[in-house]
Amino acid sequence: MEVINSIGRRKTAIARIYLQEGKGNILINGRDLKDYFTTSILQYKATEPFMVTETGGKYDVKVNLNGGGVKGQSEALSLALARALCKINEEFRPALKAKGLLRRDPRMVERKKFGQKKARKRFQFSKR
């Protein structure tokens, strides 16, 4: 089996993954999954597509992650893994879709506008 690459995004985080058959090693920016995502919730969220499709220790994953915070990065990795697993086997698609793992979350931080403190917050108004 050749290397399958895929991309996942969430907020400003971008995950580029390279998936191939192996023993289940996940390297993120040269570090192990448990070293990169320290909490069990983030580790679960990142590897959720493997649990849904029951392909836990079958594939090695090399990940390039940048941008955003740790939660956005774990969700970007989850989307990239789900897309790559769909490329491998199209039968995984209904199970992943039912869990909502193939949906790209479009919510982003709203930009700050000029003449205002933040995106929606104004400067204090003084009538006199």
TIMI-2910 file (N, C-alpha, C, CB; in pm, 1 decimal, decimal comma, always signed):
<rs>
+----------+----------+----------+----------+----------+----------+----------+----------+----------+----------+----------+----------+------+
!      n_x !      n_y !      n_z !     ca_x !     ca_y !     ca_z !      c_x !      c_y !      c_z !     cb_x !     cb_y !     cb_z ! resn !
+----------+----------+----------+----------+----------+----------+----------+----------+----------+----------+----------+----------+------+
!    +83,9 !   -118,7 !     +0,0 !     +0,0 !     +0,0 !     +0,0 !    +88,2 !   +124,9 !     +0,0 !    -95,4 !     -0,1 !   +122,1 !  Met !
!    +52,8 !   +219,1 !    -83,8 !   +130,4 !   +342,7 !    -91,0 !    +89,0 !   +438,2 !    +20,1 !   +112,7 !   +409,8 !   -228,2 !  Glu !
!   +160,5 !   +545,8 !    +32,3 !   +132,1 !   +646,4 !   +134,7 !    +13,1 !   +730,6 !    +89,4 !   +257,0 !   +736,5 !   +161,6 !  Val !
!    -82,3 !   +748,2 !   +179,7 !   -200,0 !   +830,0 !   +150,3 !   -188,8 !   +957,9 !   +231,0 !   -333,4 !   +753,8 !   +183,0 !  Ile !
!   -198,5 !  +1071,7 !   +162,7 !   -192,1 !  +1198,2 !   +235,3 !   -327,8 !  +1266,4 !   +232,9 !    -84,4 !  +1290,5 !   +175,2 !  Asn !
!   -352,8 !  +1342,7 !   +338,7 !   -480,0 !  +1410,9 !   +354,9 !   -457,0 !  +1535,7 !   +439,3 !   -586,6 !  +1317,5 !   +420,0 !  Ser !
!   -555,8 !  +1625,3 !   +437,6 !   -543,7 !  +1750,4 !   +512,1 !   -671,4 !  +1773,9 !   +591,6 !   -515,5 !  +1869,7 !   +416,7 !  Ile !
!   -654,1 !  +1831,3 !   +709,9 !   -768,4 !  +1867,7 !   +792,9 !   -744,8 !  +2005,1 !   +852,9 !   -792,4 !  +1762,7 !   +904,2 !  Gly !
!   -851,8 !  +2083,0 !   +863,4 !   -839,0 !  +2218,2 !   +918,8 !   -945,0 !  +2241,4 !  +1024,9 !   -850,4 !  +2324,6 !   +807,6 !  Arg !
!   -910,3 !  +2326,2 !  +1123,1 !  -1005,1 !  +2369,0 !  +1226,4 !   -955,1 !  +2501,2 !  +1281,4 !  -1020,2 !  +2261,3 !  +1340,9 !  Arg !
!  -1038,9 !  +2603,8 !  +1277,5 !   -999,2 !  +2740,3 !  +1313,9 !   -875,1 !  +2778,0 !  +1232,4 !   -970,9 !  +2752,3 !  +1468,7 !  Lys !
!   -760,9 !  +2802,3 !  +1296,6 !   -640,2 !  +2834,2 !  +1219,6 !   -540,6 !  +2719,3 !  +1221,2 !   -574,3 !  +2960,2 !  +1274,4 !  Thr !
!   -581,6 !  +2602,9 !  +1271,3 !   -493,3 !  +2485,6 !  +1276,9 !   -502,0 !  +2406,6 !  +1147,5 !   -529,4 !  +2395,4 !  +1396,8 !  Ala !
!   -387,5 !  +2360,9 !  +1098,5 !   -381,6 !  +2280,4 !   +976,4 !   -304,0 !  +2152,8 !  +1006,4 !   -315,4 !  +2359,9 !   +858,8 !  Ile !
!   -364,8 !  +2039,3 !   +973,0 !   -299,8 !  +1909,2 !   +992,9 !   -281,1 !  +1842,7 !   +856,9 !   -383,9 !  +1817,6 !  +1088,7 !  Ala !
!   -154,7 !  +1816,7 !   +820,4 !   -123,6 !  +1741,5 !   +698,6 !    -74,0 !  +1605,0 !   +743,4 !    -16,2 !  +1816,0 !   +608,2 !  Arg !
!   -140,8 !  +1497,5 !   +696,9 !   -103,2 !  +1364,9 !   +743,9 !    -59,7 !  +1276,3 !   +628,4 !   -218,9 !  +1300,3 !   +818,7 !  Ile !
!    +26,4 !  +1179,0 !   +661,3 !    +73,4 !  +1076,7 !   +568,0 !    +46,4 !   +942,3 !   +633,8 !   +226,8 !  +1094,6 !   +532,4 !  Tyr !
!    -45,7 !   +865,7 !   +576,1 !    -94,1 !   +741,6 !   +635,5 !    -44,4 !   +622,8 !   +554,1 !   -248,5 !   +741,1 !   +643,9 !  Leu !
!    +10,6 !   +524,0 !   +623,5 !    +52,9 !   +400,9 !   +556,6 !    +36,4 !   +284,7 !   +652,9 !   +200,3 !   +411,1 !   +506,9 !  Gln !
!    +36,1 !   +163,4 !   +599,9 !    +21,4 !    +44,9 !   +684,3 !   +139,0 !    +33,7 !   +779,2 !     +9,5 !    -82,4 !   +598,8 !  Glu !
!   +110,4 !     -8,8 !   +901,9 !   +216,8 !    -20,4 !  +1000,7 !   +165,0 !    -77,8 !  +1131,1 !   +281,1 !   +114,7 !  +1025,5 !  Gly !
!   +225,8 !    -32,6 !  +1240,2 !   +195,7 !    -87,9 !  +1372,5 !   +112,2 !     +4,6 !  +1459,9 !   +323,2 !   -120,2 !  +1443,5 !  Lys !
!    +70,8 !   +118,6 !  +1408,4 !    -12,4 !   +209,2 !  +1486,2 !    +62,7 !   +324,5 !  +1549,0 !    -81,2 !   +133,8 !  +1592,2 !  Gly !
!   +183,1 !   +354,5 !  +1498,7 !   +260,3 !   +467,9 !  +1551,5 !   +205,1 !   +598,1 !  +1495,9 !   +410,6 !   +453,9 !  +1516,4 !  Asn !
!   +189,1 !   +697,3 !  +1583,7 !   +144,1 !   +830,1 !  +1540,7 !   +249,6 !   +930,8 !  +1582,7 !     +3,9 !   +866,4 !  +1601,6 !  Ile !
!   +317,7 !   +991,2 !  +1483,4 !   +420,0 !  +1092,6 !  +1508,6 !   +366,6 !  +1228,6 !  +1466,9 !   +551,6 !  +1059,6 !  +1432,9 !  Leu !
!   +366,3 !  +1321,8 !  +1561,1 !   +318,4 !  +1456,8 !  +1534,2 !   +436,0 !  +1551,4 !  +1549,4 !   +200,9 !  +1496,4 !  +1629,8 !  Ile !
!   +477,6 !  +1613,8 !  +1442,0 !   +592,3 !  +1704,5 !  +1440,5 !   +715,1 !  +1640,0 !  +1504,6 !   +557,8 !  +1834,7 !  +1513,0 !  Asn !
!   +737,1 !  +1512,1 !  +1477,9 !   +851,7 !  +1439,9 !  +1530,0 !   +836,5 !  +1390,8 !  +1672,5 !   +970,2 !  +1525,3 !  +1521,7 !  Gly !
!   +721,4 !  +1412,9 !  +1733,8 !   +696,1 !  +1368,8 !  +1871,3 !   +582,7 !  +1267,0 !  +1873,5 !   +662,1 !  +1489,2 !  +1962,2 !  Arg !
!   +578,4 !  +1184,7 !  +1977,0 !   +473,3 !  +1084,7 !  +1992,0 !   +340,3 !  +1152,7 !  +2025,3 !   +510,9 !   +982,4 !  +2101,7 !  Asp !
!   +230,7 !  +1084,1 !  +1995,5 !    +96,7 !  +1139,0 !  +2021,3 !    +77,8 !  +1175,2 !  +2168,2 !    -10,8 !  +1038,8 !  +1978,8 !  Leu !
!   +120,5 !  +1087,8 !  +2258,4 !   +101,4 !  +1110,8 !  +2402,2 !   +189,0 !  +1225,0 !  +2454,9 !   +131,9 !   +982,9 !  +2479,7 !  Lys !
!   +300,3 !  +1251,6 !  +2387,6 !   +384,6 !  +1365,1 !  +2426,1 !   +326,1 !  +1496,6 !  +2375,1 !   +527,3 !  +1346,7 !  +2372,4 !  Asp !
!   +267,6 !  +1492,3 !  +2255,8 !   +216,5 !  +1614,4 !  +2193,6 !    +84,0 !  +1656,8 !  +2256,8 !   +198,7 !  +1594,0 !  +2042,5 !  Tyr !
!    -12,6 !  +1563,6 !  +2262,5 !   -141,3 !  +1590,3 !  +2327,9 !   -136,5 !  +1524,7 !  +2465,5 !   -263,3 !  +1536,0 !  +2242,1 !  Phe !
!   -118,9 !  +1606,3 !  +2569,5 !    -94,3 !  +1552,5 !  +2702,7 !   -220,8 !  +1500,3 !  +2770,0 !    -31,4 !  +1658,0 !  +2789,2 !  Thr !
!   -337,0 !  +1559,9 !  +2744,1 !   -459,4 !  +1515,2 !  +2810,7 !   -524,8 !  +1402,4 !  +2731,9 !   -557,9 !  +1632,5 !  +2827,8 !  Thr !
!   -594,8 !  +1317,5 !  +2804,4 !   -658,3 !  +1201,2 !  +2740,7 !   -774,0 !  +1243,4 !  +2649,7 !   -709,1 !  +1103,1 !  +2847,7 !  Ser !
!   -839,0 !  +1355,5 !  +2679,9 !   -950,1 !  +1403,2 !  +2596,2 !   -899,4 !  +1440,4 !  +2457,4 !  -1020,2 !  +1524,8 !  +2661,8 !  Ile !
!   -787,2 !  +1512,1 !  +2451,2 !   -730,1 !  +1550,7 !  +2321,8 !   -680,5 !  +1428,6 !  +2245,1 !   -615,2 !  +1650,6 !  +2341,6 !  Leu !
!   -621,6 !  +1331,7 !  +2315,5 !   -576,1 !  +1208,9 !  +2250,8 !   -693,7 !  +1131,5 !  +2194,1 !   -498,0 !  +1121,6 !  +2349,3 !  Gln !
!   -803,8 !  +1125,7 !  +2269,9 !   -924,3 !  +1056,4 !  +2222,4 !   -981,1 !  +1124,5 !  +2098,7 !  -1030,8 !  +1051,2 !  +2333,0 !  Tyr !
!   -990,8 !  +1257,7 !  +2104,5 !  -1047,4 !  +1334,3 !  +1992,2 !   -962,9 !  +1316,7 !  +1866,1 !  -1057,6 !  +1484,2 !  +2028,4 !  Lys !
!   -831,2 !  +1313,9 !  +1881,5 !   -741,9 !  +1301,5 !  +1765,9 !   -751,7 !  +1163,6 !  +1701,3 !   -597,5 !  +1328,9 !  +1807,8 !  Ala !
!   -770,9 !  +1057,7 !  +1781,4 !   -771,6 !   +921,2 !  +1727,3 !   -911,9 !   +862,3 !  +1714,7 !   -687,6 !   +831,2 !  +1814,9 !  Thr !
!  -1014,7 !   +944,4 !  +1727,9 !  -1153,2 !   +897,2 !  +1720,5 !  -1187,4 !   +824,7 !  +1589,7 !  -1246,2 !  +1013,7 !  +1738,0 !  Glu !
!  -1138,9 !   +869,8 !  +1472,6 !  -1170,7 !   +795,6 !  +1349,7 !  -1121,0 !   +651,1 !  +1351,0 !  -1111,5 !   +866,9 !  +1230,9 !  Pro !
!  -1007,1 !   +625,4 !  +1416,6 !   -958,2 !   +487,7 !  +1427,5 !  -1052,0 !   +403,2 !  +1512,9 !   -816,5 !   +485,4 !  +1486,8 !  Phe !
!  -1107,7 !   +462,8 !  +1618,6 !  -1198,1 !   +388,9 !  +1707,3 !  -1331,0 !   +359,5 !  +1639,2 !  -1222,1 !   +467,4 !  +1836,1 !  Met !
!  -1379,7 !   +455,1 !  +1561,8 !  -1508,3 !   +437,3 !  +1492,7 !  -1497,4 !   +328,0 !  +1386,4 !  -1554,1 !   +570,3 !  +1427,8 !  Val !
!  -1385,9 !   +326,1 !  +1313,2 !  -1368,6 !   +227,8 !  +1204,5 !  -1299,7 !    +99,1 !  +1251,5 !  -1287,5 !   +289,9 !  +1090,9 !  Thr !
!  -1259,4 !    +94,9 !  +1379,9 !  -1193,6 !    -22,1 !  +1439,1 !  -1066,5 !    -61,3 !  +1363,7 !  -1289,9 !   -140,2 !  +1441,9 !  Glu !
!   -985,6 !    +38,8 !  +1330,7 !   -857,7 !    +17,4 !  +1261,1 !   -742,4 !    +66,8 !  +1347,2 !   -856,6 !    +89,4 !  +1123,9 !  Thr !
!   -751,6 !    +44,5 !  +1478,3 !   -658,6 !    +99,3 !  +1576,3 !   -511,2 !    +84,3 !  +1547,2 !   -684,6 !    +38,5 !  +1702,8 !  Gly !
!   -458,4 !    -36,3 !  +1539,3 !   -314,6 !    -54,1 !  +1525,8 !   -269,0 !    -92,5 !  +1386,9 !   -268,9 !   -156,2 !  +1620,6 !  Gly !
!   -347,1 !    -58,1 !  +1285,6 !   -315,0 !   -102,4 !  +1149,3 !   -232,1 !     -3,2 !  +1069,3 !   -441,0 !   -130,3 !  +1075,2 !  Lys !
!   -235,9 !   +123,8 !  +1107,1 !   -172,3 !   +226,0 !  +1024,4 !    -74,2 !   +311,8 !  +1105,0 !   -278,6 !   +314,9 !   +960,5 !  Tyr !
!    +36,3 !   +346,6 !  +1039,5 !   +130,2 !   +444,6 !  +1093,1 !    +94,6 !   +581,3 !  +1035,5 !   +278,4 !   +406,1 !  +1059,6 !  Asp !
!   +100,2 !   +683,5 !  +1119,2 !    +62,4 !   +818,2 !  +1076,3 !   +175,8 !   +913,8 !  +1108,2 !    -69,3 !   +864,3 !  +1144,7 !  Val !
!   +215,3 !   +992,6 !  +1007,5 !   +312,2 !  +1100,7 !  +1026,7 !   +235,5 !  +1229,9 !  +1004,0 !   +437,4 !  +1088,0 !   +928,7 !  Lys !
!   +240,2 !  +1320,0 !  +1101,9 !   +157,0 !  +1440,1 !  +1098,4 !   +242,9 !  +1565,3 !  +1104,3 !    +56,6 !  +1439,4 !  +1214,1 !  Val !
!   +211,0 !  +1662,8 !  +1020,7 !   +266,6 !  +1798,0 !  +1031,2 !   +152,9 !  +1888,2 !  +1078,1 !   +328,2 !  +1848,3 !   +893,1 !  Asn !
!   +164,6 !  +1939,0 !  +1199,3 !    +61,8 !  +2024,1 !  +1258,2 !   +116,8 !  +2163,5 !  +1280,5 !    +10,4 !  +1964,9 !  +1390,5 !  Leu !
!    +42,0 !  +2264,8 !  +1241,0 !    +81,3 !  +2401,5 !  +1274,7 !    -39,8 !  +2491,3 !  +1283,4 !   +179,9 !  +2456,4 !  +1172,1 !  Asn !
!    -25,3 !  +2599,9 !  +1358,6 !   -132,0 !  +2697,1 !  +1375,5 !   -230,6 !  +2656,4 !  +1483,3 !   -204,3 !  +2717,0 !  +1245,8 !  Gly !
!   -298,5 !  +2755,7 !  +1537,2 !   -405,6 !  +2730,2 !  +1632,5 !   -357,7 !  +2683,8 !  +1767,8 !   -498,1 !  +2629,8 !  +1577,4 !  Gly !
!   -452,2 !  +2638,9 !  +1848,6 !   -423,5 !  +2586,8 !  +1982,0 !   -434,0 !  +2434,8 !  +1980,5 !   -520,2 !  +2647,2 !  +2087,1 !  Gly !
!   -417,1 !  +2373,7 !  +2096,7 !   -412,6 !  +2227,6 !  +2102,0 !   -547,2 !  +2164,3 !  +2068,2 !   -368,0 !  +2182,1 !  +2239,6 !  Val !
!   -657,6 !  +2224,5 !  +2109,5 !   -789,4 !  +2167,4 !  +2080,2 !   -818,9 !  +2174,0 !  +1930,6 !   -899,3 !  +2241,4 !  +2159,3 !  Lys !
!   -792,9 !  +2287,8 !  +1869,7 !   -812,6 !  +2300,9 !  +1725,3 !   -723,7 !  +2206,6 !  +1648,2 !   -786,5 !  +2442,9 !  +1680,9 !  Gly !
!   -600,9 !  +2186,4 !  +1696,0 !   -508,7 !  +2094,8 !  +1628,5 !   -556,7 !  +1951,5 !  +1637,2 !   -369,2 !  +2106,1 !  +1688,2 !  Gln !
!   -609,8 !  +1910,3 !  +1753,4 !   -658,0 !  +1773,3 !  +1766,7 !   -779,9 !  +1749,6 !  +1677,8 !   -692,4 !  +1742,7 !  +1913,0 !  Ser !
!   -866,3 !  +1849,4 !  +1664,0 !   -983,6 !  +1835,1 !  +1578,4 !   -945,3 !  +1838,4 !  +1430,6 !  -1085,0 !  +1945,2 !  +1608,7 !  Glu !
!   -843,3 !  +1913,9 !  +1396,3 !   -793,0 !  +1914,6 !  +1258,5 !   -733,2 !  +1778,7 !  +1223,7 !   -687,5 !  +2026,3 !  +1239,1 !  Ala !
!   -660,4 !  +1720,1 !  +1317,0 !   -602,6 !  +1586,9 !  +1296,8 !   -712,2 !  +1482,7 !  +1280,1 !   -511,1 !  +1549,0 !  +1414,5 !  Leu !
!   -818,3 !  +1494,0 !  +1358,1 !   -931,3 !  +1401,7 !  +1349,3 !   -995,1 !  +1406,7 !  +1210,6 !  -1035,8 !  +1434,6 !  +1456,9 !  Ser !
!  -1016,3 !  +1526,2 !  +1157,9 !  -1074,7 !  +1541,4 !  +1024,2 !   -983,4 !  +1483,6 !   +916,8 !  -1102,7 !  +1688,9 !   +994,8 !  Leu !
!   -854,2 !  +1508,6 !   +927,9 !   -758,4 !  +1456,6 !   +830,0 !   -756,0 !  +1304,1 !   +831,5 !   -617,9 !  +1511,8 !   +857,9 !  Ala !
!   -758,4 !  +1244,0 !   +950,2 !   -759,9 !  +1097,9 !   +960,8 !   -886,9 !  +1039,0 !   +900,6 !   -746,9 !  +1055,1 !  +1106,9 !  Leu !
!  -1001,0 !  +1102,4 !   +928,2 !  -1128,1 !  +1053,4 !   +874,1 !  -1128,0 !  +1058,7 !   +721,4 !  -1245,5 !  +1135,8 !   +929,7 !  Ala !
!  -1075,3 !  +1166,1 !   +666,2 !  -1068,7 !  +1177,8 !   +519,1 !   -975,5 !  +1072,8 !   +458,6 !  -1021,3 !  +1318,7 !   +478,6 !  Arg !
!   -862,3 !  +1047,5 !   +524,6 !   -766,8 !   +949,0 !   +474,5 !   -824,8 !   +808,3 !   +481,0 !   -636,3 !   +955,8 !   +554,1 !  Ala !
!   -897,3 !   +776,6 !   +589,2 !   -958,8 !   +644,1 !   +601,1 !  -1066,8 !   +622,8 !   +496,0 !  -1017,9 !   +625,4 !   +740,5 !  Leu !
!  -1135,0 !   +729,8 !   +457,0 !  -1234,3 !   +720,0 !   +349,4 !  -1167,0 !   +693,2 !   +214,9 !  -1317,8 !   +849,0 !   +341,5 !  Cys !
!  -1045,9 !   +747,2 !   +195,6 !   -972,1 !   +719,5 !    +72,3 !   -930,2 !   +572,6 !    +66,5 !   -848,2 !   +810,9 !    +61,8 !  Lys !
!   -895,6 !   +514,7 !   +182,8 !   -853,0 !   +375,2 !   +188,0 !   -970,6 !   +282,5 !   +159,0 !   -791,6 !   +342,6 !   +325,4 !  Ile !
!  -1080,9 !   +301,8 !   +232,0 !  -1196,4 !   +214,4 !   +218,3 !  -1322,9 !   +298,8 !   +222,9 !  -1198,1 !   +105,9 !   +329,2 !  Asn !
!  -1398,4 !   +297,1 !   +116,3 !  -1519,1 !   +378,8 !   +105,0 !  -1629,9 !   +329,4 !   +198,8 !  -1569,2 !   +378,7 !    -39,8 !  Glu !
!  -1617,2 !   +206,6 !   +250,4 !  -1718,5 !   +151,7 !   +341,6 !  -1713,1 !   +216,0 !   +479,9 !  -1700,6 !     +1,3 !   +354,8 !  Glu !
!  -1602,7 !   +283,8 !   +512,5 !  -1592,0 !   +353,7 !   +640,9 !  -1675,2 !   +481,9 !   +643,0 !  -1445,8 !   +386,4 !   +670,8 !  Phe !
!  -1709,8 !   +532,9 !   +525,4 !  -1774,1 !   +663,7 !   +513,4 !  -1904,1 !   +677,9 !   +593,7 !  -1802,5 !   +691,1 !   +369,4 !  Arg !
!  -2000,5 !   +583,1 !   +584,9 !  -2125,6 !   +601,5 !   +660,7 !  -2105,3 !   +609,6 !   +812,6 !  -2220,4 !   +487,8 !   +629,6 !  Pro !
!  -2015,2 !   +526,7 !   +866,7 !  -1990,9 !   +528,7 !  +1011,3 !  -1926,0 !   +659,9 !  +1053,8 !  -1902,2 !   +410,3 !  +1052,7 !  Ala !
!  -1828,7 !   +707,8 !   +974,5 !  -1761,5 !   +834,4 !  +1007,6 !  -1856,7 !   +952,2 !   +993,4 !  -1638,6 !   +855,5 !   +917,8 !  Leu !
!  -1942,2 !   +946,0 !   +891,3 !  -2036,3 !  +1055,0 !   +867,4 !  -2141,0 !  +1062,3 !   +978,4 !  -2104,7 !  +1037,6 !   +731,2 !  Lys !
!  -2184,0 !   +945,3 !  +1026,8 !  -2283,5 !   +941,2 !  +1134,3 !  -2230,1 !  +1004,5 !  +1262,4 !  -2326,0 !   +797,0 !  +1161,6 !  Ala !
!  -2101,9 !   +990,0 !  +1289,0 !  -2038,7 !  +1051,2 !  +1406,6 !  -2003,3 !  +1197,6 !  +1384,4 !  -1913,5 !   +974,2 !  +1444,1 !  Lys !
!  -2016,8 !  +1246,9 !  +1260,7 !  -1985,9 !  +1386,8 !  +1229,9 !  -1837,5 !  +1414,0 !  +1214,1 !  -2040,6 !  +1475,3 !  +1336,9 !  Gly !
!  -1759,3 !  +1311,1 !  +1182,8 !  -1614,0 !  +1327,7 !  +1172,7 !  -1569,3 !  +1376,8 !  +1035,4 !  -1545,2 !  +1197,0 !  +1204,0 !  Leu !
!  -1657,7 !  +1375,5 !   +937,0 !  -1620,4 !  +1422,7 !   +803,3 !  -1663,7 !  +1566,8 !   +779,0 !  -1681,3 !  +1332,6 !   +697,3 !  Leu !
!  -1725,0 !  +1628,8 !   +879,3 !  -1771,5 !  +1766,1 !   +863,5 !  -1663,6 !  +1863,9 !   +907,8 !  -1900,8 !  +1789,2 !   +943,3 !  Arg !
!  -1631,7 !  +1958,2 !   +821,7 !  -1533,3 !  +2062,4 !   +853,0 !  -1605,1 !  +2171,1 !   +930,5 !  -1465,9 !  +2120,4 !   +722,9 !  Arg !
!  -1561,4 !  +2198,3 !  +1052,5 !  -1623,5 !  +2299,9 !  +1136,3 !  -1581,1 !  +2438,0 !  +1086,4 !  -1584,8 !  +2280,1 !  +1286,1 !  Asp !
!  -1674,3 !  +2517,8 !  +1033,8 !  -1635,2 !  +2644,1 !   +969,5 !  -1615,5 !  +2761,2 !  +1065,0 !  -1737,9 !  +2681,6 !   +869,1 !  Pro !
!  -1640,7 !  +2741,1 !  +1195,2 !  -1634,4 !  +2854,4 !  +1287,4 !  -1491,9 !  +2905,8 !  +1302,9 !  -1690,3 !  +2814,9 !  +1423,6 !  Arg !
!  -1475,3 !  +3034,9 !  +1279,3 !  -1345,6 !  +3100,4 !  +1290,3 !  -1362,2 !  +3223,8 !  +1378,1 !  -1288,5 !  +3138,4 !  +1149,3 !  Met !
!  -1251,3 !  +3276,8 !  +1424,4 !  -1254,4 !  +3399,9 !  +1502,9 !  -1286,9 !  +3516,1 !  +1409,5 !  -1118,5 !  +3423,5 !  +1576,9 !  Val !
!  -1382,8 !  +3597,5 !  +1451,4 !  -1420,7 !  +3712,8 !  +1370,3 !  -1311,4 !  +3819,1 !  +1379,1 !  -1557,5 !  +3770,6 !  +1416,4 !  Glu !
!  -1283,5 !  +3883,6 !  +1267,9 !  -1174,6 !  +3981,2 !  +1265,1 !  -1212,2 !  +4107,2 !  +1341,8 !  -1138,1 !  +4016,5 !  +1120,6 !  Arg !
!  -1108,8 !  +4173,3 !  +1394,5 !  -1127,4 !  +4300,8 !  +1463,4 !  -1152,1 !  +4409,8 !  +1360,0 !  -1004,2 !  +4335,4 !  +1551,8 !  Lys !
!  -1248,2 !  +4496,1 !  +1390,3 !  -1276,9 !  +4606,9 !  +1299,7 !  -1209,5 !  +4733,9 !  +1350,5 !  -1429,6 !  +4628,4 !  +1285,5 !  Lys !
!  -1172,8 !  +4820,7 !  +1256,6 !  -1110,7 !  +4947,5 !  +1294,4 !  -1215,0 !  +5035,5 !  +1361,8 !  -1049,4 !  +5019,3 !  +1170,6 !  Phe !
!  -1168,0 !  +5120,3 !  +1454,6 !  -1259,4 !  +5207,5 !  +1527,5 !  -1332,6 !  +5135,5 !  +1639,5 !  -1359,2 !  +5267,3 !  +1432,7 !  Gly !
!  -1294,8 !  +5009,9 !  +1667,6 !  -1356,9 !  +4932,6 !  +1774,3 !  -1248,7 !  +4862,4 !  +1854,7 !  -1458,1 !  +4830,3 !  +1717,2 !  Gln !
!  -1286,2 !  +4821,3 !  +1978,8 !  -1190,6 !  +4751,7 !  +2064,5 !  -1163,0 !  +4610,4 !  +2014,7 !  -1241,9 !  +4747,0 !  +2207,7 !  Lys !
!  -1271,4 !  +4538,1 !  +1982,3 !  -1259,6 !  +4400,3 !  +1932,9 !  -1352,8 !  +4384,9 !  +1813,0 !  -1294,5 !  +4295,2 !  +2045,6 !  Lys !
!  -1393,9 !  +4264,5 !  +1783,4 !  -1477,7 !  +4241,6 !  +1666,2 !  -1613,3 !  +4309,5 !  +1679,0 !  -1496,7 !  +4093,1 !  +1643,9 !  Ala !
!  -1675,7 !  +4297,5 !  +1797,1 !  -1807,8 !  +4357,2 !  +1816,9 !  -1808,5 !  +4465,7 !  +1923,4 !  -1907,0 !  +4250,4 !  +1853,8 !  Arg !
!  -1712,6 !  +4459,4 !  +2017,3 !  -1709,9 !  +4554,0 !  +2128,7 !  -1664,7 !  +4692,0 !  +2081,4 !  -1617,2 !  +4503,0 !  +2240,4 !  Lys !
!  -1739,1 !  +4794,8 !  +2124,3 !  -1703,4 !  +4932,1 !  +2088,2 !  -1620,7 !  +4996,2 !  +2198,8 !  -1829,9 !  +5015,9 !  +2060,7 !  Arg !
!  -1560,7 !  +5109,8 !  +2166,0 !  -1499,6 !  +5192,4 !  +2269,7 !  -1610,4 !  +5255,5 !  +2351,9 !  -1406,3 !  +5301,4 !  +2208,4 !  Phe !
!  -1578,6 !  +5292,5 !  +2476,1 !  -1681,3 !  +5350,4 !  +2564,1 !  -1732,3 !  +5480,6 !  +2504,0 !  -1625,0 !  +5375,1 !  +2707,2 !  Gln !
!  -1865,7 !  +5494,7 !  +2504,3 !  -1929,5 !  +5612,9 !  +2446,7 !  -1950,7 !  +5718,2 !  +2555,9 !  -2064,8 !  +5575,4 !  +2379,7 !  Phe !
!  -1907,5 !  +5839,3 !  +2527,9 !  -1926,9 !  +5949,1 !  +2621,0 !  -2017,1 !  +6053,2 !  +2555,7 !  -1790,8 !  +6011,5 !  +2663,2 !  Ser !
!  -2133,3 !  +6075,0 !  +2617,4 !  -2227,2 !  +6170,2 !  +2558,4 !  -2180,9 !  +6313,9 !  +2582,5 !  -2368,4 !  +6149,3 !  +2616,2 !  Lys !
!  -2118,4 !  +6337,1 !  +2698,2 !  -2070,9 !  +6473,0 !  +2728,4 !  -1923,4 !  +6471,3 !  +2760,4 !  -2149,2 !  +6534,1 !  +2845,5 !  Arg !
+----------+----------+----------+----------+----------+----------+----------+----------+----------+----------+----------+----------+------+
</rs>
